[in-house]
Amino acid sequence: MAISLSVVVLLAVILVILIRGGNLKPGPAIAAVLFGFFLASTGMAPSINRFLNSIADSISSIKF
């Protein structure tokens, strides 16, 4: 839960930066958000969630 919330906040910040910087127009940004929203309700959502969790686990296991 904490990881998914962090990813959502990070992606929201990136989206705002891209819109304010002029690299992404509001129309395509809305389309991207809606795509993600509807993708989350498909059968692919558990696979995507497992993939992102495995990446987060890999990154957290790196020792500096």
C-alpha positions as CSV (number, residue, x, y, z in Angstrom):
1,M,0.0,0.0,0.0
2,A,2.7,2.5,0.9
3,I,4.7,1.7,-2.2
4,S,1.7,2.1,-4.6
5,L,0.8,5.4,-2.9
6,S,4.4,6.6,-3.4
7,V,4.3,5.6,-7.0
8,V,1.0,7.5,-7.6
9,V,2.4,10.6,-5.9
10,L,5.6,10.4,-7.9
11,L,3.8,9.9,-11.2
12,A,1.4,12.8,-10.4
13,V,4.4,15.1,-9.7
14,I,6.1,14.1,-13.0
15,L,2.8,14.7,-14.8
16,V,2.4,18.2,-13.3
17,I,6.0,19.0,-14.2
18,L,5.6,17.9,-17.8
19,I,2.4,19.9,-18.2
20,R,3.8,23.0,-16.6
21,G,7.0,22.7,-18.6
22,G,5.1,22.6,-21.9
23,N,6.4,19.1,-22.8
24,L,2.9,17.6,-22.3
25,K,-0.4,19.2,-23.3
26,P,-3.4,18.8,-21.0
27,G,-5.4,16.7,-23.6
28,P,-2.8,13.9,-23.9
29,A,-2.3,14.1,-20.1
30,I,-6.0,13.4,-19.5
31,A,-5.9,10.6,-22.0
32,A,-2.9,9.0,-20.2
33,V,-4.6,9.3,-16.8
34,L,-7.8,7.8,-18.2
35,F,-5.8,5.0,-19.8
36,G,-4.2,4.2,-16.5
37,F,-7.5,4.3,-14.7
38,F,-9.1,1.9,-17.1
39,L,-6.0,-0.3,-17.3
40,A,-6.3,-0.8,-13.5
41,S,-9.7,-2.4,-13.9
42,T,-8.6,-5.0,-16.5
43,G,-7.2,-8.4,-16.0
44,M,-3.7,-7.1,-16.5
45,A,-3.7,-5.1,-13.3
46,P,-2.4,-7.9,-11.0
47,S,0.4,-8.7,-13.4
48,I,1.4,-5.1,-13.6
49,N,1.2,-4.8,-9.8
50,R,3.5,-7.8,-9.3
51,F,6.0,-6.4,-11.9
52,L,6.1,-3.1,-10.1
53,N,6.4,-4.7,-6.7
54,S,9.3,-6.9,-7.9
55,I,11.1,-3.8,-9.2
56,A,10.5,-2.0,-5.9
57,D,11.9,-5.0,-4.0
58,S,14.9,-5.2,-6.3
59,I,15.6,-1.5,-5.7
60,S,15.2,-1.7,-2.0
61,S,17.6,-4.7,-1.8
62,I,20.4,-2.6,-3.3
63,K,23.0,-1.8,-0.6
64,F,25.0,1.4,-1.0
